[in-house]
Structures are given as C-alpha cells and as structure tokens.
Amino acid sequence: MASGYIGYKQGSQKAVTARFFAVVQSLDVLKKVKAGDLAGATSGLESVCFANSLAVLSESGWRSEAFRKIEVPSLKEYRAKYRTNQADWSVTEQLLQVYLEQKP
C-alpha cells in the first residue's frame, strides 16, 4: 500500500512539474505575441511542441501508437513545410526526427 502511495505522489509531482513548465512557456509565448514578436512566439511554440512530441514518442510505456496515428502525420507535414533547414534544428529536433522516421 505504501509503495502505491509513493508512486502516486511521484507521478503527481511529475505532472505538476510539467504543468509548471507549460505555464512558464505559454506565458513567454503570450508576451511575445502581444509585443508583436511573432517569429519569437512561433519559435517558442515550436520548441514546446517538439519537446513534448519527443517526450511522448520516446516513452515506450505510454500509448505512443495513438499519438503516432493521430498527431505524427500532422507534425511531419508541419516540419516538412516550415522546418526544412536541418542546420537550424535544435538537438531536440534532431532527436525528434529519429523518432518520426521510425515505423510504428
């Protein structure tokens, strides 16, 4: 029973930490939009999207097959249209590309 509670608490803390960073990142993007820095806002949203996508795809215990079926085609389409210059890719994008190229 105690191990279940510990697992629950650790999972809850991970979720709160993820939400904390989502708030920080979202607020940063909102400030950039309001200031008219659409390029900076877009870059911020891309970073969040790519990092979260990598986190989901690299987690084998989660239902990554559902994410692959629902979101990966759209993610690939976006990257093919707007993120074609590999020299501009962050390390996260480079790792994400490896997962996007994997067959389900």
Secondary structure as UniProt FT lines:
FT   HELIX           2..34
FT   TURN            35..36
FT   HELIX           38..57
FT   TURN            60..61
FT   HELIX           64..70
FT   HELIX           72..82
FT   HELIX           86..88
FT   HELIX           91..101
//
